[in-house]
Amino acid sequence: MSTPNRTGPAPAAADPDRIDPAVWRMAITIIVGALAVVFDTTIVSVAVNDLAKELDAPLSTIQWVSTGYLLAVFVTIPLAGWAQSRLGGKRLWIASLGVFLLGSILSALAWNATSLIAFRVVQGIGGGIMMPLTATLIMQAAKGRNIGKVMAIITVPTALGPILGPVLGGLILHMADWRWMFFVNIPFCVVGGWLAWRNLPNDRPAPDSTRARLDVTGLLLLSPGVAALIYGLSQVEGSAGFAGAKVLFPLIGGLALVGGFTARALTRTTGALVNLRLFRHRAVASSSALLFLGGITLYGAMMLLPLYFQQVRGEDALGAGLLLIPQGVGALLARTVAGNYTDRIGPRWVAFAAFAFAAFAFVAAATVPFAFVTADTSKVLLMAALLVRGIGLGAAMIALSGAAFVGMEHKEIPDASIITRVAQQIGGSVGIAVLAVILQHTAGDAHTPGALADGFDDAFWWSVAFTAVAVPLCLLLPGRPKPLAPADKAEDEAAVEV
């Protein structure tokens, strides 16, 4: 029997653990643009005092440089899904990156505090669309495969931001004019836009007959509601805490608006600005709850740590940024392992192990040294604790972020991305507000390093407690991923043959 002729080697079966090169290209393209948003946020966060001096404005006014940006972000985040259906992913990404670039240039050219705040709002409009769109585009390209590995790629900017952002901000303020904090965004935006034009798939918007109409009523409820919640939480300070009028009224109004949107969205079968019916999926509901708690732990502690280094240890902005590097390094070290195991055994057990045995044990072991802080605690001990803390939180957040997309259809990914992003960011705002009140209550008007250290002692213990709450919820996350269906395997093999 003759052997059939072959013009080349037989195509190998698709490796289910291999990420498509097209997904890698898209991920690198998206990350370059996203770095501008992440760096901008972390750089500006260390510059409040310097901006107040340079622009001759009170701190209460300069705080709006950050608050205005944050509110603009939350007003536009819910629009990302609808805008993608109207413009297509590629056009929307390039357009939002262009808006962020415009806001960066205008911010660098600002002539007073008022103009800077206004131009930061322009930045926030672009950044608010980019934040959920980052995960949406890459997850849609991955088609639900290798979610852990893909999520490890997506979250590179959020891991690099805490490492390089404060250091870069400190260096700029030490060596150059404050305007360079915004000029530094230009190369990321320009290169990111060029890469997007070349590498992103030229997806067309949905046909007119299937395009989603803008849910105007939902927009008027959700966007101002979330913005009011974030604003109210950002105003928590002083002895009044949550009882102050400037905190209580926005919180009550925001809860009422968000509650109204929720009731309306759950009664609509289609057309809601954000599809809250996705909460029927255990993956979305459990991951959102855990990301909310993770936001409290991550962002709340990130508020405490630089304050401790500056107020108790006497470090400047650059010194505090350098001391925080180990935590970001730890998060980077955990990425590959956490991504691989999320795909092998599922996000449930990775998150449980990371939170209960690694993250929570690590966070406890790494935060407990802070809960015993004094003005003379060794910097080496604290930096080692931060490294371990970063490893635990980095592993946990990879599993949690990926869990939300398990079993999601292509059209559901934008809404899942919006929901989880809002949950994490609101959790961060809650964490910052609550720990700020605790710190104010325990430290009071203390001015000596020893008295201030006692205040941070209690606040860090609360951070440990918030982290531990999430342990049992990890068991609600999706388990081991199902193997590819025969149709999916055939699709992969056909892709290899092509």
C-alpha positions, 0 to 999 in steps of 0.5 A, spaced: 500 500 500 503 506 497 504 512 502 500 518 500 504 524 498 505 530 503 507 537 501 509 538 508 509 536 515 502 534 518 499 540 522 499 539 529 493 539 534 492 546 537 496 546 544 490 548 549 495 551 553 498 556 548 496 563 547 494 565 540 500 570 537 494 575 535 492 575 542 499 577 544 500 582 539 493 585 541 495 585 549 502 588 548 498 594 544 493 595 549 498 595 555 502 600 552 496 605 551 494 603 558 500 604 561 499 612 560 493 611 564 496 607 570 502 611 570 498 618 570 494 616 576 500 614 580 504 620 578 499 625 580 497 622 587 504 624 590 504 631 587 498 634 591 503 638 595 507 640 590 501 642 585 499 646 591 505 650 592 506 651 584 499 653 583 498 658 589 492 654 591 489 651 597 490 643 598 482 643 598 482 646 591 488 642 589 485 635 591 480 636 585 485 635 581 485 628 583 477 628 585 475 631 578 479 626 574 476 620 578 469 622 577 470 623 570 472 616 570 466 613 573 461 617 569 464 614 563 466 607 565 458 605 564 458 608 557 464 603 554 459 597 552 454 601 548 460 605 545 464 599 543 457 597 540 457 603 536 464 604 534 467 598 534 473 596 539 479 598 535 476 605 533 473 606 540 480 604 543 484 609 539 478 615 540 479 614 547 486 614 547 486 620 543 482 624 548 486 622 554 492 625 550 489 631 549 487 632 556 494 630 558 497 636 553 492 641 556 493 639 563 501 640 562 499 647 559 494 649 565 495 656 567 492 655 574 488 650 578 481 651 575 484 650 568 488 644 571 482 641 574 478 642 568 483 638 563 484 633 568 476 631 567 478 631 559 483 626 561 478 622 566 473 621 560 478 618 556 481 614 561 474 611 564 473 608 557 480 605 557 479 602 563 474 596 562 475 596 554 482 594 556 480 587 559 474 587 554 478 587 548 483 582 550 478 577 553 474 577 547 480 576 542 482 570 547 475 567 546 474 564 553 481 560 553 487 561 558 483 566 562 488 566 567 494 567 563 491 572 559 489 576 565 496 575 568 498 579 561 492 584 562 494 586 569 501 588 567 499 595 567 496 595 574 502 591 577 507 596 574 504 602 576 505 602 583 512 600 582 514 605 577 509 611 578 511 614 585 518 613 583 517 617 576 513 622 580 518 623 585 523 624 580 520 629 575 518 633 581 525 633 584 528 634 577 523 638 573 517 642 572 511 639 575 508 640 567 512 634 565 508 629 569 503 630 564 508 631 558 510 624 560 504 621 557 505 623 550 510 618 548 505 612 551 499 615 547 502 616 541 506 609 540 500 606 543 495 609 538 500 607 532 500 600 535 493 600 535 492 602 528 496 597 526 495 591 530 488 591 533 483 587 528 479 592 524 472 590 527 466 593 524 460 596 529 454 592 529 449 593 524 444 598 525 438 593 526 442 590 532 446 596 535 444 597 542 440 604 543 443 608 548 439 607 555 439 615 557 435 614 563 440 608 565 445 613 564 442 619 568 441 614 574 448 610 574 453 615 572 451 620 577 450 615 582 456 612 582 460 619 581 456 621 587 458 615 591 465 616 589 465 623 591 462 622 598 467 617 600 473 621 597 470 627 602 471 623 608 476 626 613 476 629 620 473 627 626 466 628 623 467 621 619 461 619 615 457 623 619 459 630 615 454 633 611 458 633 605 459 626 605 452 623 608 448 627 602 452 625 596 452 617 599 445 617 600 443 621 593 448 616 590 445 610 593 438 612 591 440 613 584 444 606 583 438 603 587 434 606 582 438 604 576 438 597 579 431 596 580 430 598 572 435 594 569 433 588 573 426 588 570 429 590 563 430 584 558 434 588 554 437 595 553 440 596 559 446 600 560 449 595 564 446 588 564 446 587 571 442 580 570 449 577 569 449 577 577 445 571 576 452 568 574 455 565 580 462 567 576 460 574 576 457 575 582 462 572 587 468 575 583 465 582 584 464 581 591 471 579 592 474 584 588 470 589 592 473 586 598 480 586 594 479 593 593 478 595 600 485 591 602 489 593 596 487 601 595 486 602 603 493 599 605 496 603 599 493 610 602 496 608 609 503 606 607 506 612 603 503 616 609 506 612 614 513 613 611 512 620 610 509 622 616 512 617 621 519 616 618 520 623 615 521 620 607 519 625 602 515 623 596 521 620 592 523 616 598 516 613 600 515 611 592 522 607 593 520 604 599 514 601 596 517 598 590 518 591 593 510 590 594 509 591 586 515 587 585 512 581 589 505 582 585 509 581 578 513 575 581 506 572 582 503 573 576 505 567 571 504 562 577 497 564 579 495 565 571 498 558 570 494 555 576 488 559 574 487 555 568 489 548 570 485 548 577 480 554 576 480 560 580 476 558 586 482 554 589 487 559 586 484 564 590 482 560 596 490 558 596 492 565 595 487 568 600 487 563 605 494 560 605 498 565 601 495 572 600 491 572 607 497 568 611 502 573 607 498 579 608 497 577 615 504 576 616 506 582 611 501 587 614 502 584 622 509 588 622 506 594 620 500 593 625 506 593 630 510 599 627 513 604 631 517 610 629 524 605 629 521 599 626 527 596 621 526 599 614 528 592 611 523 588 615 518 593 612 520 592 605 521 584 606 513 584 608 511 588 602 514 584 598 511 578 601 504 582 601 505 583 594 506 576 592 499 574 596 495 580 593 498 579 586 496 572 586 489 573 589 487 578 584 489 574 578 484 569 580 479 574 582 479 578 575 479 572 571 474 568 574 468 574 572 469 572 565 469 564 566 463 562 561 461 569 559 459 569 551 462 574 547 457 579 547 457 579 555 464 580 556 463 588 556 458 588 561 462 583 566 468 588 565 464 594 567 461 591 573 468 588 576 471 594 574 466 598 578 466 593 584 474 594 585 474 601 584 468 602 589 471 597 594 478 601 593 474 608 595 471 605 601 477 602 603 481 609 603 475 612 606 474 607 612 481 607 614 482 614 613 477 615 619 480 610 623 487 613 622 484 620 624 480 617 630 486 613 633 492 618 631 487 624 632 492 631 632 498 627 634 504 630 632 510 626 635 512 620 631 511 615 636 504 617 637 502 617 630 505 610 629 500 608 634 495 611 630 497 607 624 498 601 628 490 600 629 489 602 622 494 596 619 490 591 624 483 593 621 487 592 614 488 585 616 481 584 618 478 586 612 482 582 608 480 576 612 473 577 611 474 574 603 476 567 605 470 563 605 467 567 599 473 564 595 469 557 595 463 561 591 468 562 585 468 557 579 472 551 579 476 547 574 475 549 567 471 545 563 475 542 557 474 544 550 468 542 546 469 538 540 467 544 536 472 548 539 477 543 538 476 543 531 476 550 530 483 551 534 485 545 529 483 549 523 486 555 525 493 551 526 492 548 519 491 555 516 
